[in-house]
Amino acid sequence: MFSGSLVSCRLVPRLLCGLTMVVLAGLVGAGQDRSAPVEERAVKAPLAPQSLLLDVSVTDGLMVAVGERGHVLVSRDGGASWIQAEVPTRTLLTGVFMRDAQLGWAVGHDAVALRTRDGGQTWERVHYEPEREKPLLDVWFADAQRGLAVGAYGELLVTSNGGDSWEPRPVNGGDDFHLNHIVPGGGGTVYLAAEAGRIYRSDDGGSTFAPVSSPYAGSFFGVLPFSDGSVLAYGLRGHAFRSRDRGTTWERIETGSEETLTCGLELGAGRFVLGGMAGTLIWGDASGAVRKQELPSRKAIAALAIANQQLLLFGEGGVQRVDIPR
């Protein structure tokens, strides 16, 4: 996630980058048990909704969040209450994607990939390669059969059978930059956000990827496609850039923050929000105005969702709610 000239973060999730890794190292360490037997399952914990959560997927009224110790949390009431799922791993889970209200996948450290067919209540392990030491960081499926998982050292795994089997595929001739985030941009376009200023784009639904011009040499932790076809790339030290031509040219967004940005959501009518370390939120509107908000809790934010006209924050300390500015 970090260029080689900086502190190496190659075996931690995309949230825990930079100097913040030092602050949260204890949390990550607690979230991993690399010596655990293969058959161990996530322990049911009453405080799981307050644990470190690194990603969330929302579809058809279902919300599924994943994080440390193999925790998978499911909500059907907009995050008001959570049920912890039955999960066959205790490793750190970093990404989740629900295709619909029943079918979904999650990925994490030890190159683990999980699948659910019952709306996240129970999960089966469909991939596991701890010996490769290539944690998976994100996952996305084009349909019920074709999916991609991305991770450290340029890892890109492909499945064409719903996750029953996975095969590695090189990115751009074998680049080994950490692939932090994968997201569709519409019309068969798929973007990858990577370390060392790399952004990749696929114009064929994820079959092949090529780098686009980059406005920044530091790591990117996400790409946010907008409904008008433009995209926003964000990452290390508060850097954010917007492109209106699918990555050919970029304009910088002055966020007013040096905190690493890890997640983003389009709010409609040209509005957006980015979340990041130290409880940082960046609100943007159609006029181009940007406002920084720093939450008193100072807890790191890893993922965002909207429910009941509020913004849900997932990250250090579990789930928080904040009001969306009008």
N, C-alpha and C positions, 0 to 999 in steps of 0.2 A: 504494500500500500504506500510505501514510502520509497523515494528514490534512494539509491545506494549511498549517496553522500550523507544521508541522515540516519537517524536511529532505525535499525531494522525492526519492522513490525510484521514480518512475514507469516507468523503463526498466530495472529490475533485477528478478531473480526474487524470489519470496516469501521465500526464505532471507535475502537480503541487504538487510535493512531497518535503519532506525535508525542509530545511531552505528556499528554493526558494518559498515555499508557502507564506511566509511572504511578499516577494517582489511582487508577482503577485496576492495577495489576492484581491486587488481592482478590477483586471480584471475579476476574477472569480465571485466575487459578482455582478459585473455589468452584467455578462452573465447569471445570474439566476433571476427569478422572481417567487419564490415559492408561492406567494399569487395570482398570475395571474389567471384569470378565465380559465376554461378548454378550452373554445372555442377560446381563443386568438391565433393569428397567428403571425409568425415572421414578423417583420416590414421590408419592402424593404428599404435598405440603400445604398446610392452611395458608401460609404466607406467600405462596407462589405468585399471586398477582402483584406482590411488592418486590419481586426479584428482578434481576437484570433481564430485560426483554429487548431483543434486537431487531425484530421485524414483525409486521402485521399484514394480513390480507383481508380485504372486506369484499364480500360479494353476496348478493341475494339475501341481505339481512343477516348474514353470518360474518362474524369477526373471529379470526384465528391469529393468535400471537405466539411467538416462539422466543426462547432465550436460554439462559444458563441451566445446567444440570438436566438437559433434555426436557425442560418444561414446555408444554404446549397448552395454551389456555384458549377456551372457546366461549364466546358470548353470542347470544341471540337477542339481546335486549339493548343493543347500542353501547355495550361496555358497562352497563349498570351492575351486572353480576358476571362472574366467570366460573367455568367448570374446568378443572384440570383433566387433561386427556390421559388415556393409557398409551404410554410411549416406550418402545423397546430400546432405549438408549439413555445414558446419562451424560453424553457429550454435549458440548455447547452448540446450540442450534442458532444459525445466523440468518437464514432466509426461509420464507414461506410463500407459496402461491396456491390460491384456491381457484380452480377452473370454474366451479359452480358451488352450489350449496352442499354438495356431496363429495366431489372429487378434488383432491389437492395433494401437494407435495411439500416437503420441507428438507432443508439441507443444513450441514454444519461441519464441525471439525471431524477429523478422522475420515474425511471424504464420505460421510454418512449421508444417505438419501432415504427419506421416508415417504410413504404414501398412505393416504386415507381414502376410503370409499364411503364413509358414513358421516361426512360433515365434520371431521376432526375429532370424533369421539374416541376412535381407536386408530392406531397406526401400525404399519408393517415396514420393516427395514428392507429396502430393495437394492441398496448399494452400500459398501463399507470397505475402505482400503486404508487403514491407519498406517500401514507400512510405507505408503508413498509420501506421507507428511505433506499433503496438499489439501488444506482445509477448503471446503466449499463455502462460498459467501453469499450466493444468490441463486435463484431458480425461477424459470419462466417457461410456460407451455403455450404453444400456438394453438393446440387443440388437445383432445383427450389422449392422443398418442405421441405427438411430436413435442419434445421438450429439450431445454438447455439448462445446464448448471455450470456456474462459473466460480473461479476461486483463485488461490495463490499460484504463483509461478506460471501464469498464463493458462491455468487449467480450464478447459472447456470440455464438458462431457455432454454427449448427445444421446438421446433415446428416441426411438421410433415406435416403441411398443408400450407406451404409457409408464415407463420406468422399470419394466421387467429386467432390462439390460441396458448398460450405458457403455459408450465408447468414446475415447478421447479424440479430439479434433484440434489440430493446430490453428492458432489465430495469426493471421498475417505472416505466414511462413515460419511460424515458430516463436513469436515474441513471448518472453516469459514475464512480462509485467503483470502484477496482480490485477485481476479483473474483479472489481468491487461491486458492480451493479449492472443488471441487465433489464431493459425496459423496451416495450414496443412503442413505435412512434406513429403507427397508422400507415395504411397502404403498403404493408409488407416491410416497412422500415423497422429495424431493431438497433438500439444503441447499447454500447458497453462503455462504462466509465472505469478508468484504470489508473494505476499509479503513474508517476513521472510524466504527467501532462498528456497521457494517451487517452484518446476517445476514438472508439471504433464504431462504424456504421455498417449495417447489412441492408441491402436493398432487395433481398430475396427471402425474407422471412427468417433469417438466421442461418441459412445454409453456408454463406461465406461472409467474412468481415474484412473491412479495409480501414486503415486509419484516416481520420479527417484532420484538417488543419487544427492545431491547438493554440489557444491564446495564452497558455500558461504552462510552466515547466513542472509545477507541483502536482500532487496527486488529486484526482477527481474521485469523489465518493458517490456521485449520482448524476443522472441526467433526467430532467423533467420536461417531457414533451407537452406542448400546449395544443389546444383544439384548433388554433389557427395555423398549425404547422411549424411554428417556431419551437426552439428548444432552449432550455437553460441548463448549463453545466455548473456544478458547485463542488467545493471541496476544501482543501487545506487552507488554514489561516483566513477564513472568511471570504475566499475568492469565489466569485460567481460571474458568469458570462452568458449572454444571450445571443443566439444565432437565429436569423430569419431566413437563412438559405441552407438549412440542414447541415450546418457545420462548415460551410465554405469560409464565411467571415463571422467574426464575433465582436460584440460590444461589451465592455465591462460594466457590471452593476456595482455601484459603490454601496456596499452593505454597512459600512461603518463599524465592522467587527473584525477581529483577528481570530475569533474562535472557529475551529474547523466545523464545516457544515456537512451534515450526514444524510439529510432526507428533505423531501419537498412534496408539496401538493398544489395543484391548480385549484383555485377557489371559484372560478367562473368570472366572466366579464373582465378578463385581463388581469385578475388578481391572483396572487400566489402567496405561499408561506414556505419558508425554509427553516429547518430546525438543526441544532447542532450542540456542540459541547457547552458545558457550564450554563445550561438552561437558556440558551440563546435562540430567539425566534426572529426571523427577518420577514416582515410583511411588505408586499409590493402591490401596487395597483396599476390600472390601465394608463394612468397619466405618466407613469415612470417613477413616481415617488416611492421611496423605500424608507421603512421605519424599523429600527432595531428595538427589540424588547428583551430584557434580561430578567428571567424569573427568579424570585427570591430564593428558591430552593437550590439553585445553581446545579441541578442534576442534569447529567448528559441526556440528550434526546437522540434516539436512534431511528424512530419511525413515527409516522403521523397518520391519523385517520379522522374522519368527520362522523359524528353521531349526534343526533338531537340538537343540531345547530351549534354544537360545540366542537372544539378541536381536542382530540385525544392524543396525548404524548406518551410514547413508549420508550423506555430506556432504563437508565439507572434508577432504581427505586420503583420500578413497575410502571403503572398507568397513572397519569395525571390528566386533569381537564383544565382547559382555559377557554375563555370566551373569544369568539371571532369578532374582530372590530367591524363595525358597520361602515 
